[in-house]
Amino acid sequence: MRKRLGCLSPAGIVAAAVALAVVALVVLLTGGRIFSPGPLNATTGSLPLGGVTSHAEIGGRCAACHVAPWSSSSMSDRCLACHTAVADQLNEPASLHGVLQAELGLLVCRQCHPEHRGAAGLLTLVDEDLFPHDAVGFSLAGHGRTAAGEPFLCRDCHGDDLTTLDPTVCLVCHLEIDPTYMADHRAAFGSACVACHDGVDTYGDDFDHDRLPFPLPGQHASVACTECHAGARTPADLRQAPGDCNACHQEDDAHDGLFGSACEECHTPESWRAATFDRFHQFPIDHGVRVASPCRTCHPDQLLAYTCYGCHEHDPAEVREEHLKEGITDLQDCVRCHPTGLEDEAKERDD
């Protein structure tokens, strides 16, 4: 007597046929919902994509997103066929999805964008431990915990939309940490925090100004940032700060512009008031007889030009007449012959 499988008995065959008929009827009456893990998101977009304004409008057309096992295309391909803007980003290295693809490799849309979580279910969920936050321009190295001491979660900064950031989120959190500093900082540099801050304090207290073309030696090191960068709102604004002395010290110029704008010829960063002349002033300021003369006496018009008239009792005509007797006709550079200002020590002029 031959043995046979129990499922191939007449009764088994009838039972299988009835089960298939019931499944087919349920599928027909429910539109395939028996195989669906949940309703699709019903959030509508501003423009239709793929002929619909929300995933829910796809209805029971599962094949619109799901591919057959033997298909050469993937589910992500189906996503990009509708979301063409994202497809374009994948070819743009500086864009969000371009950065993610470069950092994480081949992207699978459903890793971050799940579905079938209900009509109001979130369409974007990110693994906070894997997301390369540094790659999108803001490091979380300095944001391990909130002002309350709790570990940061994505929603703490982004709410329900990970693609946006409300600047007030930064302000609210940092006002809790140091309200006085933040009030002053906001007044000086505005509220667009991420315009300058990248999460690692590139422009913070440890910023090394000396590696720039304009170092901060001497007294400059203690000057507040706002003194030179008033009204700055972006790194580009910070770079627009003037780099010459006169731009900052013009209002403090005790010379009223008489000696030009090359402040560094007499002043050093170590001290603004202690002007030094030794490196270029060959003529003794005490005039050789220990009589101090105000700068304007010899330099009435500009620092790099001088005159010996106006102080001596003799006038230009007398000086000219006396020097012509000696065969001297060039009277524009007195110190060449009188390096100390004394008449009896005149040097012999070169022919």
C-alpha positions in Angstrom: 0.0 0.0 0.0 1.5 3.4 -1.0 1.9 6.2 1.5 0.7 9.7 0.7 1.1 13.1 2.4 -1.9 14.0 4.6 -2.2 17.5 3.1 -2.9 15.9 -0.3 -5.8 14.1 0.9 -9.2 15.1 -0.4 -10.0 16.7 2.9 -6.7 18.6 2.9 -7.2 19.8 -0.6 -10.7 21.1 0.1 -9.5 22.9 3.3 -6.7 24.6 1.4 -9.1 25.7 -1.4 -11.5 27.1 1.2 -8.6 29.0 2.9 -7.4 30.5 -0.3 -10.9 31.5 -1.2 -11.4 33.3 2.1 -8.1 35.1 1.8 -8.9 36.2 -1.8 -12.3 37.5 -0.6 -10.8 39.5 2.3 -8.2 41.0 -0.1 -11.0 41.9 -2.5 -13.1 43.5 0.2 -10.3 45.4 2.0 -8.2 46.5 -0.9 -5.1 44.6 0.3 -5.1 46.0 3.8 -4.7 42.6 5.2 -1.0 42.7 4.1 -0.4 46.3 5.2 1.5 47.0 8.4 -0.5 50.2 8.9 -2.0 53.3 7.2 0.2 55.5 5.1 1.0 59.1 6.1 -1.7 61.6 5.1 0.4 64.8 5.4 0.0 66.8 2.2 2.8 68.6 0.4 2.6 71.9 -1.3 3.1 70.3 -4.8 2.1 66.9 -6.1 4.8 64.3 -6.5 4.1 61.3 -8.7 0.5 62.4 -9.1 -0.3 62.6 -5.4 0.1 65.1 -2.6 0.4 62.6 0.2 1.4 58.9 0.6 -2.1 58.1 1.7 -3.4 59.0 -1.7 -1.5 56.1 -3.1 -4.1 53.9 -1.6 -3.8 50.2 -2.2 -1.4 50.5 -5.0 1.4 48.7 -3.2 3.5 48.3 -6.3 3.9 52.1 -6.5 6.5 51.8 -3.8 7.2 48.1 -3.3 9.1 46.1 -6.0 8.9 42.5 -6.8 11.6 40.2 -5.4 12.9 39.5 -8.9 13.0 43.2 -10.0 16.3 44.8 -10.8 15.2 48.1 -9.2 14.9 48.9 -5.5 12.4 50.5 -3.3 14.7 53.5 -3.0 14.6 53.8 -6.8 10.8 54.1 -6.6 11.1 56.8 -3.9 13.5 58.9 -6.1 11.2 58.5 -9.1 8.7 60.8 -7.2 11.1 62.8 -5.0 13.2 64.1 -7.8 14.6 67.0 -5.7 16.3 64.4 -3.4 17.6 62.6 -6.5 19.2 65.8 -7.6 20.8 66.3 -4.1 22.5 63.0 -4.4 24.5 64.4 -7.3 25.3 67.6 -5.3 28.1 66.9 -2.7 27.3 70.1 -0.7 23.6 69.2 -0.2 22.1 67.4 2.8 21.6 64.1 1.0 24.8 64.5 -1.0 26.7 64.8 2.3 24.9 61.8 3.8 25.7 59.7 0.8 29.4 60.7 0.9 29.6 59.9 4.6 27.4 56.8 4.9 27.6 55.3 1.4 24.6 54.0 -0.5 21.5 55.4 1.0 18.4 53.4 1.7 15.5 55.8 2.0 13.5 53.8 4.5 16.4 53.8 7.0 15.4 57.4 7.8 12.0 57.7 6.3 9.7 54.9 7.6 6.0 54.5 6.5 2.8 52.7 7.6 2.9 54.4 11.0 -0.5 56.0 10.7 -1.9 59.1 9.0 0.0 61.4 11.3 3.1 59.2 11.8 6.6 60.7 11.5 8.1 60.4 8.1 11.6 61.1 9.3 13.4 59.2 12.0 17.2 59.4 12.4 19.5 57.2 14.4 21.2 59.7 16.6 24.3 57.6 17.1 24.9 57.1 13.3 23.9 60.5 11.8 27.1 62.3 10.8 26.2 65.7 12.3 29.6 67.2 11.8 29.3 66.6 8.0 26.3 69.0 7.8 28.2 71.9 9.3 27.5 71.7 13.0 29.3 69.4 15.4 27.6 68.0 18.5 30.9 67.6 20.3 30.0 70.4 22.7 26.3 69.5 22.9 26.3 66.3 24.9 23.8 67.5 27.4 21.0 70.1 27.7 20.9 72.9 30.2 18.9 70.6 32.4 21.7 68.0 32.3 19.8 65.6 30.1 21.3 63.9 27.0 20.5 65.8 23.8 17.9 64.3 21.5 17.2 65.4 17.9 13.8 66.8 18.9 15.4 69.1 21.5 16.7 71.2 18.7 14.6 70.3 15.7 11.2 69.4 17.1 9.3 67.2 14.7 11.1 68.4 11.6 14.7 67.5 11.4 15.3 69.6 8.3 14.7 72.9 10.1 16.1 74.7 13.1 14.4 77.5 15.0 17.1 79.9 16.1 15.2 80.6 19.3 16.0 77.1 20.4 19.6 78.0 20.8 18.8 81.2 22.7 16.3 79.5 25.1 18.8 76.9 26.0 21.9 79.2 26.4 19.9 81.8 28.3 19.3 79.1 30.9 23.1 78.5 31.1 24.3 82.1 31.3 21.5 84.7 30.9 23.8 87.8 31.3 26.4 86.7 28.8 23.7 85.7 26.3 21.9 89.0 26.6 25.1 90.9 25.8 26.2 88.4 23.0 22.8 88.6 21.4 22.8 92.4 21.5 26.3 92.5 19.9 26.0 89.7 17.3 22.3 89.0 16.8 20.3 85.9 17.1 21.3 83.8 14.1 23.6 81.6 16.2 24.5 79.0 13.5 25.7 81.7 11.1 28.9 81.9 13.1 28.8 78.9 15.5 29.7 75.4 14.3 29.4 73.5 17.6 33.1 73.4 18.3 33.5 77.1 19.2 35.6 78.1 16.2 34.9 81.7 17.1 34.8 81.1 20.9 37.1 82.3 23.7 39.9 80.0 22.5 40.0 81.5 19.0 43.6 82.1 17.9 43.6 85.5 16.4 47.4 85.4 15.9 47.1 82.9 13.1 45.3 85.5 11.0 46.9 88.3 9.0 46.0 90.7 11.9 47.5 89.3 15.2 46.7 90.8 18.5 49.9 91.7 20.3 50.3 93.8 23.4 47.2 95.8 24.5 45.2 94.5 21.5 44.9 91.1 23.2 42.6 92.4 25.9 40.3 94.3 23.5 36.7 93.0 23.4 35.7 91.5 20.0 32.9 94.0 19.7 35.4 96.9 19.6 36.6 95.8 16.2 33.7 93.7 15.0 30.7 95.8 16.0 27.6 94.7 14.2 29.1 91.5 12.7 26.5 88.8 12.0 28.4 86.3 9.9 32.0 85.1 9.5 32.2 87.3 6.4 31.3 90.3 8.5 34.0 89.4 11.0 36.6 89.4 8.1 35.5 92.9 7.1 37.0 94.5 10.2 39.6 97.2 9.3 43.2 96.2 9.8 44.9 99.6 10.1 45.5 101.5 13.3 43.9 104.7 12.1 40.5 103.0 11.6 40.2 102.4 15.3 42.4 105.2 16.8 41.3 108.1 14.7 38.9 109.3 17.4 41.8 109.1 19.9 44.3 111.0 17.8 45.6 113.7 19.9 47.4 115.1 16.9 44.1 115.9 15.1 45.4 114.3 11.9 48.5 116.5 11.8 50.9 113.6 11.6 49.0 111.5 9.1 47.5 108.0 9.6 50.6 105.8 9.9 50.3 105.5 13.7 52.7 102.6 13.8 55.6 104.9 12.9 55.6 106.2 16.5 53.2 104.0 18.5 53.5 100.3 19.3 50.8 97.8 20.3 52.4 97.5 23.8 51.3 101.1 24.6 49.4 103.7 22.7 50.5 106.6 24.8 54.3 105.8 25.0 55.3 107.0 21.5 58.8 106.1 20.5 61.0 108.0 18.0 64.4 106.4 18.4 64.1 104.1 15.4 63.8 107.0 12.9 64.4 110.3 14.7 68.1 111.2 14.3 67.8 114.8 15.4 67.9 115.1 19.2 64.5 116.1 20.6 66.2 118.2 23.3 67.9 120.2 20.5 71.3 119.5 22.0 70.8 122.0 24.8 68.2 120.1 26.9 65.3 122.2 25.9 62.4 120.1 25.0 60.4 121.2 21.9 56.8 120.3 21.1 56.5 118.2 17.9 54.5 120.9 16.1 57.5 123.3 16.5 59.5 121.4 14.0 56.7 119.5 12.2 53.9 122.0 11.7 52.4 120.3 8.7 53.2 116.5 8.8 55.4 114.2 10.7 57.8 113.3 7.9 58.6 116.9 7.0 60.3 119.4 9.2 61.4 123.0 9.3 64.0 124.9 11.4 62.1 128.2 11.0 59.6 129.5 13.5 61.7 128.8 16.5 65.0 130.6 15.8 65.3 134.4 15.9 66.7 134.5 12.4 64.5 134.5 9.4 64.8 132.6 6.0 66.3 135.6 4.3 69.1 135.9 6.9 69.8 132.2 6.8 70.0 132.2 3.0 72.4 135.2 2.9 74.7 133.7 5.5 74.9 130.3 3.7 75.4 131.8 0.3 78.5 133.3 1.6 79.8 129.8 2.3 78.7 128.6 -1.2 75.7 126.6 0.3 72.6 126.8 -1.8 70.6 123.8 -0.7 68.7 125.0 2.4 66.0 122.3 2.6 67.9 119.7 4.8 69.4 121.6 7.7 70.1 118.5 9.8 72.5 117.2 7.2 75.0 119.8 8.3 73.6 120.5 11.8 72.8 117.0 13.2 72.5 118.4 16.7 71.1 121.8 15.8 74.2 123.6 16.9 75.7 126.1 14.4 79.4 125.5 15.3 79.3 121.7 14.6 78.1 122.0 11.0 79.4 119.0 8.9 81.2 119.4 5.7 78.8 118.8 2.9 79.5 116.4 0.1 80.3 117.8 -3.2 
